Amino acid sequence: MMRQGKSRRHGIVNRRPAAPSKAVHLGMQITFAVAATLITAALAIAVGTYRRRRAPAGH
Protein backbone atom coordinates (compact mmCIF):
# COMPACT_ATOMS: atom_id res chain seq x y z
CA MET A 1 0.00 0.00 0.00
CA MET A 2 2.74 2.45 0.97
CA ARG A 3 4.82 1.78 -2.14
CA GLN A 4 1.88 2.45 -4.46
CA GLY A 5 1.27 5.81 -2.77
CA LYS A 6 4.92 6.78 -3.08
CA SER A 7 5.14 5.79 -6.76
CA ARG A 8 2.00 7.82 -7.49
CA ARG A 9 3.51 10.85 -5.79
CA HIS A 10 6.76 10.45 -7.71
CA GLY A 11 4.80 10.16 -10.97
CA ILE A 12 3.10 13.49 -10.28
CA VAL A 13 6.42 15.15 -9.42
CA ASN A 14 8.07 13.80 -12.58
CA ARG A 15 5.23 15.09 -14.79
CA ARG A 16 5.73 18.64 -13.52
CA PRO A 17 7.29 20.73 -16.36
CA ALA A 18 9.21 23.04 -14.00
CA ALA A 19 13.00 22.60 -14.04
CA PRO A 20 14.75 21.54 -10.81
CA SER A 21 15.73 24.41 -8.53
CA LYS A 22 19.31 25.68 -8.33
CA ALA A 23 19.72 24.12 -4.88
CA VAL A 24 18.81 20.68 -6.23
CA HIS A 25 21.16 21.13 -9.18
CA LEU A 26 23.99 22.25 -6.89
CA GLY A 27 23.37 19.27 -4.63
CA MET A 28 23.54 16.92 -7.61
CA GLN A 29 26.80 18.52 -8.77
CA ILE A 30 28.34 18.13 -5.30
CA THR A 31 27.14 14.50 -5.12
CA PHE A 32 28.66 13.70 -8.52
CA ALA A 33 31.92 15.48 -7.64
CA VAL A 34 32.25 13.53 -4.37
CA ALA A 35 31.41 10.26 -6.13
CA ALA A 36 33.99 10.94 -8.87
CA THR A 37 36.63 11.80 -6.25
CA LEU A 38 35.94 8.61 -4.29
CA ILE A 39 36.05 6.46 -7.44
CA THR A 40 39.32 8.09 -8.57
CA ALA A 41 40.89 7.64 -5.14
CA ALA A 42 39.76 4.00 -4.96
CA LEU A 43 41.21 3.29 -8.41
CA ALA A 44 44.51 5.01 -7.55
CA ILE A 45 44.85 3.02 -4.31
CA ALA A 46 43.93 -0.24 -6.08
CA VAL A 47 46.45 0.35 -8.89
CA GLY A 48 49.18 1.42 -6.45
CA THR A 49 48.63 -1.64 -4.26
CA TYR A 50 48.54 -3.92 -7.31
CA ARG A 51 51.80 -2.48 -8.69
CA ARG A 52 53.55 -2.76 -5.32
CA ARG A 53 52.53 -6.39 -4.94
CA ARG A 54 53.57 -7.25 -8.51
CA ALA A 55 56.99 -5.58 -8.25
CA PRO A 56 59.90 -8.04 -8.02
CA ALA A 57 61.51 -8.31 -4.58
CA GLY A 58 65.04 -7.52 -5.84
CA HIS A 59 64.19 -4.26 -7.58
Secondary structure by P-SEA (a helix, b strand, c coil): caaaaaaaaaaaaaaccccccaaaaaaaaaaaaaaaaaaaaaaaaaaaaaaaaaccccc
